[in-house]
Amino acid sequence: MTQKYDAIIVGAGIGGLTTAALLQHAGLRTLTIEQHYLPGGSSSFFKKRGYTFDAGASLFYGFGSYETGGTLNLHRRIFDRLGIEVKTIPDPVQIHYHLPNDFEIRTHYDKERFLTELIARFPREASGIRKFYQELEDVFNVIGSFPAGSLENLEHLMFIGVRHPLKVLKLMVQTMKNMGKTARKYIRNQELLKFIDIESYAWAVRDALATPLVNAGICLADRHHGGINYPVGGSGSIANALVKGIRHFGGEVLLGKRVAEIITRNGKAFGVKLSDGTEYFSRVVVSNATVWDTFNSLIKEKRFRVDNSKFDIAPSWLQLHLGVKKSLIPEKFNVHHIIVEDWETYDNIGGTIYFSAPTILDPTCAPDGKHVLHVFTTALASDWQKPVSKNDTDYLAAKEAQANQLIRRTERLLPGLSDAIDLKLIASPHTHERYLSRYLGSYGPLLRKGQYVLEKPQNFTPVRNLYHVGDSCFPGQGVIAVTYSGVSCANLICKKLGTRFQYL
Ligand SMILES: Cc1cc2nc3c(=O)[nH]c(=O)nc-3n(C[C@H](O)[C@H](O)[C@H](O)COP(=O)(O)OP(=O)(O)OC[C@H]3O[C@@H](n4cnc5c(N)ncnc54)[C@H](O)[C@@H]3O)c2cc1C
């Protein structure tokens, strides 16, 4: 058995690609294996009839300049390190919320403008609003001053501990805090607290009481620093650039190849076996698959199984990828929207509607005279019968019915939507599971209420020489979060393999 590679990475999601790119740049030999024909996982794109559709993510942090983004502008730092330019277009509004009781609010890049508009609706809460958002800012200022690295690497902890002792202490206190409880320290108004819940639910699919303050601080403060930036050409431009970087430094990326097994013996990983029987061996293996796919499917030793009591399983999605007439979108329409019709049901399955129109920023992603819309809501695989074939008429009819209902609800935002559709593609939780190889099509594991942010697994696993990266790991879901996880994983592996890791 020859170990041709230092590291084999299972999955070319943003977590896996980031790890591979940084390891390869550090001089290690990597092989990344992706089952899909496209890299990027939940942050990839696909093309149809002249449209470029984002498969999942389309709201991106992490491209801020060195002056505004602290150290959390990880995409910028990584692409600078790789010597690759990813052009982006700034988006002046993170999300335009359409909430019950005619409550409309936009989370502007300009923080003062956002706070002024929020205070205009809740004048009596002015001081509490400022104090709450300042707490988020404090988290950002602390985390954004540390270089990204692994919390499991003692050397890294000592490095930041010696340089920033007071900030480390402050962060330790902040990691104990919860977003919802912090909001309740300053704010009484129930509608405002609901808004803070949807600010959390928008990316965490949990209310603020179930969300750690540090995760909230990263997203909700960075939108006013690094801001939101859309990659020219669509979300897949990020994954494509990472693949280019890996290959440029001599790494290998195989697309359209499924890993059937992470080969282990006596609790130690030393390679992978593909579904076509090919085997590859390496010093370490990194899994970018979900915690359930990794330990209940790819690892065959039963003692490493993860049962469903450890984490909550986030729902999957019903997604519509629509090509529509350009005239549907009014002037000055924002790119990202969230619609809540009723506070009683917003966190039920299908209760909140997410909406993006990325071609407002980048018209090249649609044919002339058209726009791309991405409309989605939470959905459960268990509520959908599995299609028995491509032409399963019951399944196709269920998709059509659910899609039409979602379109009707979205017409509150865009009247005439159903008549303006040129192309309609519908993805159920089973579609998500099939294309992205994610257990139940889930958005990933979530901490249970009351669990502490550091209880989320880091990159070490109980299987020796196996590392884990992506949204099953700390800090969690979101493209910038899995990028952080990738940086941390590369930092840890470099330490393990005795290779110098250059901070970003
Ligand atoms: C609908 C939707 C909208 C979203 N919107 C946003 C957003 O606007 N902004 C944001 O920041 N985040 C957003 N997210 C979240 C974000 O996209 C994800 O958290 C992140 O991309 C996950 O990255 P990952 O590397 O952990 O995993 P994944 O993206 O799941 O990548 C894992 C990869 O591993 C591959 N793989 C798995 N098993 C195998 C195997 N056995 N063999 C080979 N390959 C395998 C998969 O095919 C996949 O490509 C969204 C997610 C969804 C679903």
The ligand as an SDF file (V2000), in Angstrom:
LIG
                    3D

 53 58  0  0  0  0  0  0  0  0999 V2000
  -31.1210   26.4000    0.0270 C   0  0  0  0  0  0  0  0  0  0  0  0
  -29.8930   26.8570    0.7640 C   0  0  0  0  0  0  0  0  0  0  0  0
  -29.6050   28.2090    0.8260 C   0  0  0  0  0  0  0  0  0  0  0  0
  -28.4760   28.6400    1.5040 C   0  0  0  0  0  0  0  0  0  0  0  0
  -28.1830   29.9770    1.5070 N   0  0  0  0  0  0  0  0  0  0  0  0
  -27.0330   30.3880    2.0640 C   0  0  0  0  0  0  0  0  0  0  0  0
  -26.6030   31.7230    1.8890 C   0  0  0  0  0  0  0  0  0  0  0  0
  -27.2600   32.5120    1.1960 O   0  0  0  0  0  0  0  0  0  0  0  0
  -25.4400   32.0980    2.4780 N   0  0  0  0  0  0  0  0  0  0  0  0
  -24.6570   31.2320    3.1930 C   0  0  0  0  0  0  0  0  0  0  0  0
  -23.6030   31.6270    3.6940 O   0  0  0  0  0  0  0  0  0  0  0  0
  -25.0300   29.9410    3.3380 N   0  0  0  0  0  0  0  0  0  0  0  0
  -26.1770   29.4960    2.7780 C   0  0  0  0  0  0  0  0  0  0  0  0
  -26.5260   28.1810    2.8620 N   0  0  0  0  0  0  0  0  0  0  0  0
  -25.6870   27.2680    3.6680 C   0  0  0  0  0  0  0  0  0  0  0  0
  -24.4020   26.8940    2.9820 C   0  0  0  0  0  0  0  0  0  0  0  0
  -24.6170   26.7380    1.6060 O   0  0  0  0  0  0  0  0  0  0  0  0
  -23.8570   25.5920    3.5810 C   0  0  0  0  0  0  0  0  0  0  0  0
  -23.8220   25.6750    5.0000 O   0  0  0  0  0  0  0  0  0  0  0  0
  -22.4510   25.2900    3.0970 C   0  0  0  0  0  0  0  0  0  0  0  0
  -22.3150   25.5130    1.7060 O   0  0  0  0  0  0  0  0  0  0  0  0
  -22.1330   23.8300    3.4230 C   0  0  0  0  0  0  0  0  0  0  0  0
  -20.8340   23.5370    2.9950 O   0  0  0  0  0  0  0  0  0  0  0  0
  -20.1250   22.1900    3.3730 P   0  0  0  0  0  0  0  0  0  0  0  0
  -18.7590   22.2480    2.8180 O   0  0  0  0  0  0  0  0  0  0  0  0
  -20.2460   21.9120    4.8270 O   0  0  0  0  0  0  0  0  0  0  0  0
  -20.9830   21.0050    2.7340 O   0  0  0  0  0  0  0  0  0  0  0  0
  -21.6840   20.7300    1.3340 P   0  0  0  0  0  0  0  0  0  0  0  0
  -21.9660   21.9590    0.6190 O   0  0  0  0  0  0  0  0  0  0  0  0
  -22.8040   19.7970    1.6280 O   0  0  0  0  0  0  0  0  0  0  0  0
  -20.5600   19.9340    0.5240 O   0  0  0  0  0  0  0  0  0  0  0  0
  -20.2280   18.6010    0.7830 C   0  0  0  0  0  0  0  0  0  0  0  0
  -19.8330   17.9710   -0.5260 C   0  0  0  0  0  0  0  0  0  0  0  0
  -19.4350   16.6260   -0.2670 O   0  0  0  0  0  0  0  0  0  0  0  0
  -19.8950   15.8130   -1.3410 C   0  0  0  0  0  0  0  0  0  0  0  0
  -19.9800   14.4430   -0.8510 N   0  0  0  0  0  0  0  0  0  0  0  0
  -20.7270   13.9880    0.1870 C   0  0  0  0  0  0  0  0  0  0  0  0
  -20.5720   12.6560    0.3150 N   0  0  0  0  0  0  0  0  0  0  0  0
  -19.6960   12.2700   -0.6470 C   0  0  0  0  0  0  0  0  0  0  0  0
  -19.1390   11.0170   -1.0060 C   0  0  0  0  0  0  0  0  0  0  0  0
  -19.4610    9.8900   -0.3630 N   0  0  0  0  0  0  0  0  0  0  0  0
  -18.2640   10.9850   -2.0370 N   0  0  0  0  0  0  0  0  0  0  0  0
  -17.9150   12.1210   -2.7060 C   0  0  0  0  0  0  0  0  0  0  0  0
  -18.4370   13.3240   -2.4150 N   0  0  0  0  0  0  0  0  0  0  0  0
  -19.3100   13.4040   -1.3880 C   0  0  0  0  0  0  0  0  0  0  0  0
  -21.2410   16.4060   -1.6900 C   0  0  0  0  0  0  0  0  0  0  0  0
  -21.6360   16.0610   -2.9950 O   0  0  0  0  0  0  0  0  0  0  0  0
  -20.9750   17.8960   -1.5350 C   0  0  0  0  0  0  0  0  0  0  0  0
  -20.5460   18.4620   -2.7430 O   0  0  0  0  0  0  0  0  0  0  0  0
  -27.6290   27.7080    2.1560 C   0  0  0  0  0  0  0  0  0  0  0  0
  -27.9060   26.3400    2.0710 C   0  0  0  0  0  0  0  0  0  0  0  0
  -29.0190   25.9100    1.3690 C   0  0  0  0  0  0  0  0  0  0  0  0
  -29.2760   24.4400    1.2630 C   0  0  0  0  0  0  0  0  0  0  0  0
  1  2  1  0
  2  3  1  0
  2 52  2  0
  3  4  2  0
  4  5  1  0
  4 50  1  0
  5  6  2  0
  6  7  1  0
  6 13  1  0
  7  8  2  0
  7  9  1  0
  9 10  1  0
 10 11  2  0
 10 12  1  0
 12 13  2  0
 13 14  1  0
 14 15  1  0
 14 50  1  0
 15 16  1  0
 16 17  1  0
 16 18  1  0
 18 19  1  0
 18 20  1  0
 20 21  1  0
 20 22  1  0
 22 23  1  0
 23 24  1  0
 24 25  2  0
 24 26  1  0
 24 27  1  0
 27 28  1  0
 28 29  2  0
 28 30  1  0
 28 31  1  0
 31 32  1  0
 32 33  1  0
 33 34  1  0
 33 48  1  0
 34 35  1  0
 35 36  1  0
 35 46  1  0
 36 37  1  0
 36 45  1  0
 37 38  2  0
 38 39  1  0
 39 40  1  0
 39 45  2  0
 40 41  1  0
 40 42  2  0
 42 43  1  0
 43 44  2  0
 44 45  1  0
 46 47  1  0
 46 48  1  0
 48 49  1  0
 50 51  2  0
 51 52  1  0
 52 53  1  0
M  END
$$$$
